[in-house]
Amino acid sequence: MSSAQLEVTRWTAQQLERLVIEAAPKIAVFDCDGTLWSGDSGNGFMVWSIEQGLVSRSTSDWMDTRYRAYLAGKVDEARICGEMVQVYAGLREKELRAAASRYFSEHVSPNIFSELAALIDTLRKSNVELWAVSSTNKWVVSEGVRGFGIPEERVLAAEVKVVDGLITSELVDVPTGPAKAAALRRVGLPRPDAVFGNSLHDLAMLEIAAHPFPVNPSPALLDECAKRGWGYFRPREAIASPALIGGE
């Protein structure tokens, strides 16, 4: 850990809740992977859907090659996140929604950070407008945040156009990095009251927030917190299971 990271204030769950309540947000925006739950649900769903036979073997082999290239730094974040949605072109969206619901329930729901769930419940009961922004596919994100009281119309995620119930390869959006802040501006949220995120992919939307709340920050985001004087919160589950931490 760098000396800069040692200077960053780490909030307890009680301190985070107090700070959020004192901010009195009317609108709160949340990243998902690594912020609301541990792990990378986008890649997890892709691997699981291949195992379930939702895509052809040739397509799965191509996607595996592309993801390895991404891990090697040869494919950028926005491109791989877009391709991980385009890979389902030709399938019925109804089938993908059902698959996403099953995947989230079985493989992601157990990894939800209880402190964040409790905080969102408090905000929801205070009639705060809740949004989710993620580079994971919209099917998984929508299923995941429904339980938090975030409706699909307030989910900004990796998405392709659907025509007559069939998924196409035409990208609608891939919110990652600066594109997360751009997506928020497009829906009329140029300066959300509170934003929660865990990685450099969330930095742009944390920067436009009236009140940024880094949660479970990656080492790179922790360095940015030190530069900006931001505190951060680390959920108990993330502390207990560091190998599961991901985040887009």
C-alpha positions as CSV (number, residue, x, y, z in Angstrom):
1,M,0.0,0.0,0.0
2,S,1.4,3.4,-0.9
3,S,1.9,6.2,1.5
4,A,-0.9,8.1,-0.3
5,Q,-3.3,5.3,0.3
6,L,-2.5,5.3,4.0
7,E,-3.7,8.9,4.3
8,V,-7.2,8.2,3.0
9,T,-10.0,8.1,5.5
10,R,-11.8,4.8,5.7
11,W,-15.4,5.1,6.8
12,T,-17.3,2.6,8.9
13,A,-20.7,1.5,7.7
14,Q,-22.3,3.9,10.3
15,Q,-20.1,6.8,9.2
16,L,-21.0,6.1,5.5
17,E,-24.7,6.1,6.3
18,R,-24.4,9.3,8.3
19,L,-22.5,11.1,5.6
20,V,-25.0,10.0,3.0
21,I,-28.0,11.0,5.1
22,E,-26.4,14.4,5.8
23,A,-25.9,14.9,2.1
24,A,-29.7,14.6,1.8
25,P,-29.5,13.4,-1.8
26,K,-32.6,13.5,-4.1
27,I,-30.8,11.3,-6.6
28,A,-28.2,8.6,-5.9
29,V,-26.3,6.7,-8.6
30,F,-24.6,3.3,-8.1
31,D,-22.1,1.3,-10.0
32,C,-22.8,-2.5,-9.6
33,D,-20.0,-5.0,-9.9
34,G,-17.6,-4.5,-7.0
35,T,-19.9,-1.7,-5.5
36,L,-23.2,-3.5,-4.8
37,W,-21.8,-7.0,-4.9
38,S,-18.5,-8.7,-5.3
39,G,-17.2,-10.2,-8.5
40,D,-17.6,-9.5,-12.2
41,S,-21.2,-10.4,-13.1
42,G,-20.7,-9.5,-16.7
43,N,-17.9,-11.9,-17.4
44,G,-19.5,-14.4,-15.0
45,F,-22.7,-14.4,-17.0
46,M,-20.9,-14.7,-20.3
47,V,-19.0,-17.8,-19.1
48,W,-22.2,-19.3,-17.5
49,S,-24.2,-18.6,-20.7
50,I,-21.6,-20.4,-22.8
51,E,-21.8,-23.4,-20.4
52,Q,-25.6,-23.4,-20.7
53,G,-25.3,-23.6,-24.5
54,L,-26.9,-20.2,-25.2
55,V,-24.3,-19.4,-27.8
56,S,-22.6,-21.6,-30.4
57,R,-19.3,-23.3,-29.8
58,S,-17.6,-21.2,-32.5
59,T,-19.0,-18.0,-30.9
60,S,-17.9,-19.0,-27.5
61,D,-14.4,-19.9,-28.8
62,W,-14.2,-16.4,-30.4
63,M,-15.3,-14.7,-27.2
64,D,-12.8,-16.7,-25.1
65,T,-10.0,-15.5,-27.4
66,R,-11.3,-11.9,-27.2
67,Y,-11.5,-11.9,-23.4
68,R,-7.9,-13.3,-23.2
69,A,-6.8,-10.5,-25.4
70,Y,-8.6,-8.0,-23.1
71,L,-6.8,-9.4,-20.1
72,A,-3.6,-9.0,-22.0
73,G,-4.3,-5.4,-22.6
74,K,-4.9,-5.8,-26.4
75,V,-8.6,-5.1,-26.3
76,D,-9.9,-2.0,-24.5
77,E,-12.7,-2.0,-21.8
78,A,-15.4,-0.4,-23.9
79,R,-14.9,-2.8,-26.8
80,I,-14.9,-6.0,-24.8
81,C,-18.0,-4.9,-22.8
82,G,-19.8,-4.2,-26.1
83,E,-18.8,-7.5,-27.6
84,M,-20.0,-9.3,-24.5
85,V,-23.5,-8.0,-25.3
86,Q,-23.3,-8.4,-29.1
87,V,-22.4,-12.0,-28.7
88,Y,-26.1,-12.8,-28.1
89,A,-27.3,-11.4,-31.4
90,G,-30.0,-13.5,-33.0
91,L,-31.3,-14.8,-29.7
92,R,-34.7,-13.9,-28.3
93,E,-34.5,-11.3,-25.6
94,K,-37.1,-13.1,-23.5
95,E,-34.7,-16.1,-23.3
96,L,-31.8,-13.8,-22.2
97,R,-33.9,-12.1,-19.5
98,A,-34.9,-15.5,-18.1
99,A,-31.3,-16.7,-18.2
100,A,-30.1,-13.4,-16.5
101,S,-32.6,-13.8,-13.8
102,R,-31.5,-17.4,-13.1
103,Y,-27.8,-16.5,-13.2
104,F,-28.2,-13.6,-10.8
105,S,-30.3,-15.5,-8.3
106,E,-27.9,-18.4,-8.2
107,H,-24.5,-16.8,-8.6
108,V,-24.5,-13.1,-7.7
109,S,-27.2,-12.6,-5.2
110,P,-25.3,-14.4,-2.4
111,N,-22.4,-11.9,-2.9
112,I,-24.5,-8.7,-2.4
113,F,-22.8,-6.4,0.2
114,S,-25.3,-6.3,3.1
115,E,-24.2,-2.8,4.1
116,L,-25.0,-1.4,0.7
117,A,-28.3,-3.2,0.6
118,A,-29.2,-1.6,4.0
119,L,-28.1,1.8,2.8
120,I,-30.1,1.6,-0.4
121,D,-33.1,0.5,1.6
122,T,-32.8,3.6,3.8
123,L,-32.5,5.8,0.7
124,R,-35.5,4.1,-1.0
125,K,-37.7,4.6,2.0
126,S,-36.7,8.3,2.0
127,N,-37.9,8.5,-1.6
128,V,-34.5,9.1,-3.1
129,E,-34.4,8.4,-6.9
130,L,-32.0,5.5,-7.4
131,W,-30.0,4.8,-10.6
132,A,-27.6,2.1,-11.6
133,V,-24.8,2.6,-14.2
134,S,-22.7,-0.4,-15.3
135,S,-20.8,-1.7,-18.3
136,T,-22.2,-5.1,-17.6
137,N,-25.0,-6.2,-19.9
138,K,-28.4,-4.6,-19.1
139,W,-30.2,-7.9,-18.7
140,V,-28.1,-8.9,-15.7
141,V,-27.9,-5.5,-14.2
142,S,-31.7,-5.0,-14.4
143,E,-32.3,-8.3,-12.7
144,G,-29.8,-7.5,-10.1
145,V,-30.9,-4.1,-9.0
146,R,-34.7,-4.8,-9.2
147,G,-34.4,-6.1,-5.6
148,F,-32.9,-2.8,-4.6
149,G,-36.0,-1.0,-5.9
150,I,-34.2,0.4,-9.0
151,P,-36.5,0.0,-12.1
152,E,-35.2,-0.9,-15.5
153,E,-35.9,2.6,-16.9
154,R,-33.3,3.9,-14.4
155,V,-30.6,1.4,-15.5
156,L,-27.8,2.6,-17.8
157,A,-25.8,-0.5,-18.9
158,A,-24.2,-2.2,-21.9
159,E,-27.1,-2.6,-24.3
160,V,-27.8,-3.5,-27.9
161,K,-30.9,-2.8,-29.9
162,V,-33.8,-5.3,-29.8
163,V,-36.1,-5.6,-32.8
164,D,-39.3,-7.7,-32.7
165,G,-38.0,-9.5,-29.6
166,L,-34.7,-10.5,-31.2
167,I,-31.4,-9.2,-30.0
168,T,-29.3,-7.4,-32.7
169,S,-25.6,-6.6,-32.7
170,E,-26.3,-2.8,-32.9
171,L,-24.9,-1.2,-29.8
172,V,-27.0,1.3,-27.9
173,D,-24.6,2.2,-25.2
174,V,-21.5,0.9,-23.3
175,P,-21.2,3.0,-20.1
176,T,-17.7,2.7,-18.9
177,G,-15.1,5.3,-17.9
178,P,-16.0,8.8,-19.2
179,A,-19.0,7.2,-21.0
180,K,-20.7,6.7,-17.6
181,A,-20.7,10.4,-16.9
182,A,-21.9,11.0,-20.5
183,A,-24.7,8.5,-20.1
184,L,-25.9,10.4,-16.9
185,R,-25.7,13.7,-18.7
186,R,-27.9,12.3,-21.6
187,V,-30.6,11.4,-19.1
188,G,-30.5,14.8,-17.5
189,L,-28.2,14.1,-14.6
190,P,-25.1,16.3,-15.2
191,R,-24.4,16.5,-11.5
192,P,-26.1,13.7,-9.4
193,D,-26.3,14.3,-5.7
194,A,-24.5,11.1,-4.7
195,V,-22.5,8.6,-6.7
196,F,-21.1,5.3,-5.5
197,G,-18.3,3.4,-7.4
198,N,-15.3,1.2,-6.9
199,S,-12.9,1.5,-9.8
200,L,-11.2,3.9,-12.2
201,H,-14.1,3.1,-14.6
202,D,-16.3,5.0,-12.2
203,L,-14.0,8.0,-11.7
204,A,-15.6,10.2,-14.3
205,M,-19.1,9.9,-12.7
206,L,-17.7,10.2,-9.2
207,E,-16.1,13.5,-10.3
208,I,-19.4,15.0,-11.5
209,A,-21.2,14.0,-8.2
210,A,-22.0,16.6,-5.6
211,H,-21.1,13.9,-3.1
212,P,-18.8,11.1,-4.3
213,F,-18.8,7.9,-2.2
214,P,-16.0,5.4,-3.2
215,V,-17.0,1.9,-2.1
216,N,-14.6,-1.0,-2.1
217,P,-12.1,1.0,-4.1
218,S,-9.5,-0.7,-6.3
219,P,-5.9,0.3,-5.6
220,A,-5.9,2.8,-8.5
221,L,-9.1,4.4,-7.3
222,L,-7.7,4.5,-3.7
223,D,-4.8,6.6,-5.1
224,E,-7.3,9.0,-6.7
225,C,-9.2,9.2,-3.4
226,A,-5.9,10.4,-1.8
227,K,-5.4,13.0,-4.4
228,R,-9.0,14.4,-4.1
229,G,-9.3,14.1,-0.3
230,W,-12.2,11.5,-0.6
231,G,-12.8,9.0,2.0
232,Y,-14.0,5.4,1.2
233,F,-15.9,2.5,2.6
234,R,-14.9,-1.2,2.5
235,P,-17.7,-3.7,3.0
236,R,-17.2,-6.6,5.3
237,E,-17.7,-9.2,2.6
238,A,-15.1,-7.6,0.4
239,I,-12.6,-7.7,3.3
240,A,-13.3,-11.3,3.9
241,S,-13.2,-12.3,0.2
242,P,-10.7,-10.1,-1.6
243,A,-10.3,-12.6,-4.5
244,L,-14.0,-12.0,-5.5
245,I,-13.7,-8.3,-5.8
246,G,-14.2,-7.0,-9.3
247,G,-16.0,-4.0,-10.8
248,E,-17.0,-2.2,-13.9
